[in-house]
Structures are given as C-alpha cells and as structure tokens.
Amino acid sequence: MARVRRSFFRNALDAIITARQRQADRYVREALLTFDDETLRTYGYNPDELRGRR
C-alpha cells in the first residue's frame, strides 16, 4: 500500500497546534512559579525543574 502524503493544510494545522501547546505550557509554568517552593512541592512539582524549562 502506498504511503499517503500529508496535505499542506494538515501540516499547517499541526504546526499551529504545536505552537499553541508550547504557549500554553509556558503560561502554566509561569503561573506555577508564582507559588513558593514549599507549595509547589506539596502539589508534586519540582521548583528547580520548572525554572529550568525555559
């Protein structure tokens, strides 16, 4: 069976989705970093790891 090429529009949509996901991840990370380290640890986050993912 021949491999079907993905269309231009599908590739564009995938790129938009990926960009929006990265934007949402940055937003959430920055919001989480407004909490103190103890609170972050209480909820299972590693503050150093959050600060390192820029």
C-alpha positions in Angstrom: 0.0 0.0 0.0 1.4 3.4 -1.0 2.2 5.8 1.8 -0.3 8.8 1.8 1.3 12.2 1.9 0.0 14.6 4.4 -1.6 17.7 3.0 -0.3 21.2 3.3 -3.3 22.1 5.5 -2.8 19.2 7.8 0.8 20.2 8.3 -0.1 23.8 8.9 -2.7 22.7 11.5 -0.2 20.5 13.2 2.3 23.4 13.4 -0.4 25.7 14.9 -1.4 23.1 17.4 2.2 22.5 18.4 2.9 26.3 18.8 -0.3 26.8 20.9 0.7 23.8 23.1 4.1 25.3 23.8 2.5 28.7 24.5 0.1 27.1 27.0 2.9 25.2 28.7 4.9 28.4 29.1 1.8 30.2 30.6 1.1 27.4 33.1 4.8 27.1 34.1 5.0 30.9 34.7 1.7 30.7 36.7 3.1 27.9 38.8 6.2 29.8 39.5 4.2 32.5 41.3 3.8 29.9 44.2 6.5 29.4 46.8 8.7 26.3 46.6 7.0 24.6 49.5 3.6 24.9 47.9 4.9 23.6 44.6 6.5 20.6 46.3 3.2 19.9 48.2 1.5 19.6 44.8 4.2 17.4 43.3 6.2 19.9 41.3 9.9 20.3 41.4 10.6 24.1 41.5 14.1 23.8 40.1 12.8 21.7 37.2 10.1 24.3 36.5 12.7 27.1 36.5 15.0 25.2 34.2 12.5 24.6 31.4 12.5 28.0 29.7 
